[in-house]
Amino acid sequence: MTQPLDHHDALIYTMVTISAVDRAMTDAELARIGEIVSNLPVFDLYDADKLVPASRACGEILSGDSGLQLVLELIRDTLPTKLRETAYAVALEVAAADLFVRPEETRFLEMLADTLDLDKLTTAAIERGIRSRNTVI
């Protein structure tokens, strides 16, 4: 991406990274990203045609040296403080999409929370809400 990131890009980068961190982007995770972009109010003014280019740009960064750390810094530096909890929530939604959160995803969530300076009580509340939304019998 040659232009600077905006808050939409930062949220896309968050979702793409949680999906890719275990090296297996599942159909369920990709579908959840699409659902989030289509339905979350924060994406109301987002041009969905930018989703694939933003995802590719994130993938290119992730494949480089220190790519994960660079993506985390981009997310932190781009997101306004009031969207940091949203970033954590959408990451959890994508991780939960296939109903199994892998250790690599858990580690990324810890790194994301640390990078975004989210406290344990806040992350636990978000996690509980996402777990409730995705529980099946």
GISULLIN-V435873 format. One record per residue. N is the residue number from 1. RES is the residue in three letters. D_CENTER is the distance of its C-alpha to the mean C-alpha in Angstrom with 1 decimal. Layout:
n=(N	N)
res=(RES	RES)
d_center=(D_CENTER	D_CENTER)
This chain:
n=(1	2	3	4	5	6	7	8	9	10	11	12	13	14	15	16	17	18	19	20	21	22	23	24	25	26	27	28	29	30	31	32	33	34	35	36	37	38	39	40	41	42	43	44	45	46	47	48	49	50	51	52	53	54	55	56	57	58	59	60	61	62	63	64	65	66	67	68	69	70	71	72	73	74	75	76	77	78	79	80	81	82	83	84	85	86	87	88	89	90	91	92	93	94	95	96	97	98	99	100	101	102	103	104	105	106	107	108	109	110	111	112	113	114	115	116	117	118	119	120	121	122	123	124	125	126	127	128	129	130	131	132	133	134	135	136	137)
res=(MET	THR	GLN	PRO	LEU	ASP	HIS	HIS	ASP	ALA	LEU	ILE	TYR	THR	MET	VAL	THR	ILE	SER	ALA	VAL	ASP	ARG	ALA	MET	THR	ASP	ALA	GLU	LEU	ALA	ARG	ILE	GLY	GLU	ILE	VAL	SER	ASN	LEU	PRO	VAL	PHE	ASP	LEU	TYR	ASP	ALA	ASP	LYS	LEU	VAL	PRO	ALA	SER	ARG	ALA	CYS	GLY	GLU	ILE	LEU	SER	GLY	ASP	SER	GLY	LEU	GLN	LEU	VAL	LEU	GLU	LEU	ILE	ARG	ASP	THR	LEU	PRO	THR	LYS	LEU	ARG	GLU	THR	ALA	TYR	ALA	VAL	ALA	LEU	GLU	VAL	ALA	ALA	ALA	ASP	LEU	PHE	VAL	ARG	PRO	GLU	GLU	THR	ARG	PHE	LEU	GLU	MET	LEU	ALA	ASP	THR	LEU	ASP	LEU	ASP	LYS	LEU	THR	THR	ALA	ALA	ILE	GLU	ARG	GLY	ILE	ARG	SER	ARG	ASN	THR	VAL	ILE)
d_center=(17.8	20.9	20.1	18.1	14.5	14.1	11.8	10.7	10.1	8.1	5.6	6.1	5.9	2.6	2.6	5.9	6.1	5.6	7.8	10.1	10.6	13.4	14.8	14.8	12.6	14.4	15.6	14.3	10.6	11.4	13.4	10.8	8.6	12.1	13.0	10.4	11.3	14.9	15.2	13.3	15.7	13.5	13.5	17.2	18.4	15.9	17.7	16.1	18.1	15.8	12.9	14.5	15.7	12.4	10.9	14.2	14.2	11.0	12.8	15.9	14.7	13.3	16.7	18.6	20.1	17.9	15.0	12.4	14.0	14.3	10.6	10.2	13.2	12.3	9.3	11.9	14.7	13.4	11.9	14.9	15.4	15.4	11.7	10.5	10.8	9.0	5.8	6.7	7.9	5.3	3.7	7.4	8.3	7.1	8.7	11.6	12.1	14.7	16.1	16.0	13.6	14.8	15.8	13.6	10.5	12.4	13.2	9.7	9.0	12.4	11.9	9.0	11.3	14.2	12.9	12.1	15.4	14.6	17.6	18.1	19.5	16.5	14.0	16.7	17.2	13.6	13.7	17.1	16.2	13.5	16.1	18.8	17.1	16.6	20.0	22.4	26.1)
